[in-house]
Amino acid sequence: AQKVTQAQTEISVVEKEDVTLDCVYETRDTTYYLFWYKQPPSGELVFLIRRNSFDEQNEISGRYSWNFQKSTSSFNFTITASQVVDSAVYFCALSDRNSGNTPLVFGKGTRLSVIA
Amino acid sequence: DTEVTQTPKHLVMGMTNKKSLKCEQHMGHRAMYWYKQKAKKPPELMFVYSYEKLSINESVPSRFSPECPNSSLLNLHLHALQPEDSALYLCASSQDMGLQIPYEQYFGPGTRLTVT
């Protein structure tokens, strides 16, 4: 069965600190896709990244970086030099061919608070 | 333009009322989604339309009735709701359902529904 675990329910950091959000996934499929979404207090989910299971290269986009490790089934997200605007709930999600009727399987989310 | 719009932003309705939520996208996407999100939980998929046809219904009660008048619009008709239906209702769209290669979904800001 597909499953996404975000063990950190809430994280609080001081501005300018680096923070890593963990995501561990389970799937029986060899072809799958992983996503990260950001949900600020306004409510809208903002797409951040999509990564397929064949591309294990780490990705960097500005202050954001993602570390994909198939050996540990993890797809962790790091924010460097955090800012107050990074405060949000972050969801990791999985989609594979076994997802059936649920195109995206979400983790429970990690609430990040960045304090000025 | 990666924008999905939803109206209204907030809605308060009684249990005997009939109301509708509206969603619109102009990205040429062929899949559109309704999600329900309770506080401190991830979004839960309700319905998926693919090429204007209902493709997925996640066993949603009949008091929720989706409609896809055209490829850009998605409605959710509400009737005889219960207080426990109070939640944030999110609309999303993607290039298509992407059963082989899942595409990222773009979300609207949501409608915050309160049933009294």
Boltz contact constraints between the chains, C-beta under 6 A:
constraints:
  - contact:
      token1: [A, 33]
      token2: [B, 102]
      max_distance: 6.0
  - contact:
      token1: [A, 43]
      token2: [B, 88]
      max_distance: 6.0
  - contact:
      token1: [A, 43]
      token2: [B, 109]
      max_distance: 6.0
  - contact:
      token1: [A, 43]
      token2: [B, 110]
      max_distance: 6.0
  - contact:
      token1: [A, 44]
      token2: [B, 107]
      max_distance: 6.0
  - contact:
      token1: [A, 44]
      token2: [B, 109]
      max_distance: 6.0
  - contact:
      token1: [A, 45]
      token2: [B, 107]
      max_distance: 6.0
  - contact:
      token1: [A, 47]
      token2: [B, 104]
      max_distance: 6.0
  - contact:
      token1: [A, 50]
      token2: [B, 104]
      max_distance: 6.0
  - contact:
      token1: [A, 91]
      token2: [B, 42]
      max_distance: 6.0
  - contact:
      token1: [A, 95]
      token2: [B, 102]
      max_distance: 6.0
  - contact:
      token1: [A, 101]
      token2: [B, 56]
      max_distance: 6.0
  - contact:
      token1: [A, 102]
      token2: [B, 45]
      max_distance: 6.0
  - contact:
      token1: [A, 103]
      token2: [B, 102]
      max_distance: 6.0
  - contact:
      token1: [A, 106]
      token2: [B, 42]
      max_distance: 6.0
  - contact:
      token1: [A, 108]
      token2: [B, 42]
      max_distance: 6.0
  - contact:
      token1: [A, 109]
      token2: [B, 42]
      max_distance: 6.0
